[in-house]
Structures are given as structure tokens and as C-alpha cells.
Amino acid sequence: MEQLLNSTANHTDNVSLNYCVILAGGRGRRLWPSSRMEKPKQFMDFFGTGRSLLQQTFDRVSAFIPVNQIYVVTSLEYRTLLQEQLPEIPSEHILCEPVNRNTMPAVAWAGRRIHRESGSARILVTPADQLVMNEDAFMRNILEGLNYVADNDIMLTMGVRPTRPEPGYGYIQIGESTLANGISKVQSFTEKPDRQFAKVFMESGEFMWNTGMFLTNVTNLRKWCLEVTPDMPYRFAELKGNYSLEEEAQWVLEHFPSYPNLSMDKAALEMTENVYVMKCDFGWADIGTWHSLYEHVQKAEGENVVLDSEVMMENCRNNIVCLPKGHVGVINGLEGYIIAEQGDVLLICPKEDSSALIRKYVNEITIKYGENYS
């Protein structure tokens, strides 16, 4: 890893210009009931490693980006939880949204803050809830991408080859290649296709999974934000001069609710022309659904996945089980199910394409029994 860092530092732009924005404000409802409103999935340790998904993301990027150049965006209600899990992050680098407006406004705010520090910054934007299998390859790919966007005013996303027809992911169609190895223009983007189309995309060889990671330089980020949302009533670009962080916080409190509910994926891949994709080889999974968790965890007897839980299983196949500490599960005769318990909620439902089912259950439970169960 040290050799890789040294070789990358020979680039004309200094590695010290690299920044990272970790997006950690999501609710993680597709992993309900283990992921709950009071403690969503990014703050959880599903694999018994002693580190939450957020902490693992921080460990991964802080290996090659200075800690004082890492920002984390979360919801105001999770500030204390985030500070407990990442005490290394300076408090002024924790940006707390007063209301949830998805990821694009969060990136705009973080980009504005980074621009105050450096007009030459190159920025990695990454979700907090992903699994990376090869961290050396991850660092190599990201540093190559950051070097590329330092010299090119583009939005660059990281793509990986599909390994299965997963309907819960986004699919990027590869377009015209650039002179840079592994970087191509984005031809089209399809978010969460049905399984039949996902199979066609995978077999065509023309598509990559969207990892949700984006790279750009800070000047292009500001320009891109203004182009994507020209009708936004209040923009961070309107903050001028040597304003204090207290003034910024008050400005955000007043104006952030007026921002559109817009994701980076949609803004960059569906509303932008100047967007490119890099083919990466670091091995990746979005820990967003029970099905994706099942696919990327080592299987036990009967092809069952047991996530850091105490369980006795008999005549069971292809299930995923996640129970709280101190609870013991005895399961007989189930095949292809999710068995998940957290606090006062137990879920037992078919594993295949469960996202729509879980969304339905969360909505109905909330209406019938209140938000404490969501």
C-alpha cells in the first residue's frame, strides 16, 4: 500500500489535494427491521467485525486521504451517534442536514465547505454503507480517478462488472472510450431494472453496476451543481465572502428545506451530459438489501447466511438470519426466507426481491402502529 501511495504521489498534482465526502444520512429501510430509524444500517456492524459499515468506510478512505480532509454528511439526529463512532473526525467536518433532501444537496454543501479550504481540491464522494473486497485495488482505482478529474472537468463514477442479474442495483451502459485506460462516456443509465432486464444487461457485456461513488474537482462540482438545479431557490453559491461557520449553519437551517429531494445518482447519471465511468476491479457490494447481503456473505450449511447471530437450523436452505445479541433462534423447515429481529419487531418474509415487500410493510406498520416501529 505504501508503494502504491508513493507511486501516485509522483503525479504533477499533490495527493494532499484529495478530499472525501462520506454520505451517512440514509435511513436504510430496505434492511428493516435490523436497520431502524434510531440506528440505521451505516451505524451497524452486520458481520461481527467490531466496526460498523460507516467505520469501515472511514478506515478504507483514511488509508490514503488525510483525516482532516474527510467530511461526513448525516442527519441532525445522528450527530451524537456519528461522533461516538468516528471521534477522529473534526466536529466542523460533520455536516448535519436539518431535513433529509437526499444526496445531491448534501454533496453541494460539502463541496462548498471544501472550496473554502482549497480551490484545487479533487473530491471522492462515497456512500457509507458499502462492502469492498480488495482495498489495495480500491485505493489504486480511486487515486487514478482523482488524478484524472484533476485535469478534466467531468463527473466520474466508479463502475464494476455485474456478477449476477441483481434488480436492486443501477446499471450504467458504457459508451465511447476515452484516451485514459478504463474510462468511458456514460451512454445510458437504468436504475433498479426488473430481473429480466438486469439479466439482459449483464449478459450483453455493455453495462456496469453503479457503485454510487463519484469523483470530480471542486471547481467542476460547483459548476455542475448550478447547471443541474438552475431553478433552485437558494444555492450555496450565494454564500460569499469570509462568512463564519456559524453563519453558514444558520443559512443552511433556513434554506436547506427549499432544496430539491434529488439523489447524486439521478442528478449525475440522468440529468448530466458530461459524465464518465471508470471500470474498477476492487470487488464491491451495496449493503442495501437483504438479498445483496445474502449474496456477499460466506454461506453456512444449507447455503444459509447467519449474520453474527446464535441460531439452530434444521431442514433449512437459502435463508438469511440476523438476530440481536442475547437472542437464540431455532428454525426448522424454511427455504429462501429473511428472519430478522431488532428490538420490538420480528420480520419473516421471502428473500427473493424483498425490497418492495419491506417498503410496503414499513409504510403499513408506521400507519397502524406509529413511527417507533419503523
Stockholm file with secondary structure:
# STOCKHOLM 1.0

chainA/1-374         MEQLLNSTANHTDNVSLNYCVILAGGRGRRLWPSSRMEKPKQFMDFFGTGRSLLQQTFDRVSAFIPVNQIYVVTSLEYRTLLQEQLPEIPSEHILCEPVNRNTMPAVAWAGRRIHRESGSARILVTPADQLVMNEDAFMRNILEGLNYVADNDIMLTMGVRPTRPEPGYGYIQIGESTLANGISKVQSFTEKPDRQFAKVFMESGEFMWNTGMFLTNVTNLRKWCLEVTPDMPYRFAELKGNYSLEEEAQWVLEHFPSYPNLSMDKAALEMTENVYVMKCDFGWADIGTWHSLYEHVQKAEGENVVLDSEVMMENCRNNIVCLPKGHVGVINGLEGYIIAEQGDVLLICPKEDSSALIRKYVNEITIKYGENYS
#=GR chainA/1-374 SS CHHHHHHHTTSSSCGGGEEEEEECCCCCGGGTTTSBTTBCGGGCCTTSSSSCHHHHHHHHHHTTSCGGGEEEEEEGGGHHHHHHHCTTSCGGGEEEESSCCCHHHHHHHHHHHHHHHCTTCEEEEEESSEEESCHHHHHHHHHHHHHHHHHSCCEEEEEECCSSCCTTSEEEEEEEECSSTTEEEEEEEEESCCHHHHHHHHHHTCEEEEEEEEEEEHHHHHHHHHHHCTTCSSCGGGCCSSCCHHHHHHHHHHHGGGSCCCCHHHHHHTSCSSEEEEECCSCEEETTSHHHHHHTSCCCGGGCEECSCEEEEESCBSCEEECCTTCEEEEESCBSEEEEEETTEEEEEECTTCHHHHHHHHHHHHHHHCGGGC
#=GC SS_cons         CHHHHHHHTTSSSCGGGEEEEEECCCCCGGGTTTSBTTBCGGGCCTTSSSSCHHHHHHHHHHTTSCGGGEEEEEEGGGHHHHHHHCTTSCGGGEEEESSCCCHHHHHHHHHHHHHHHCTTCEEEEEESSEEESCHHHHHHHHHHHHHHHHHSCCEEEEEECCSSCCTTSEEEEEEEECSSTTEEEEEEEEESCCHHHHHHHHHHTCEEEEEEEEEEEHHHHHHHHHHHCTTCSSCGGGCCSSCCHHHHHHHHHHHGGGSCCCCHHHHHHTSCSSEEEEECCSCEEETTSHHHHHHTSCCCGGGCEECSCEEEEESCBSCEEECCTTCEEEEESCBSEEEEEETTEEEEEECTTCHHHHHHHHHHHHHHHCGGGC
//
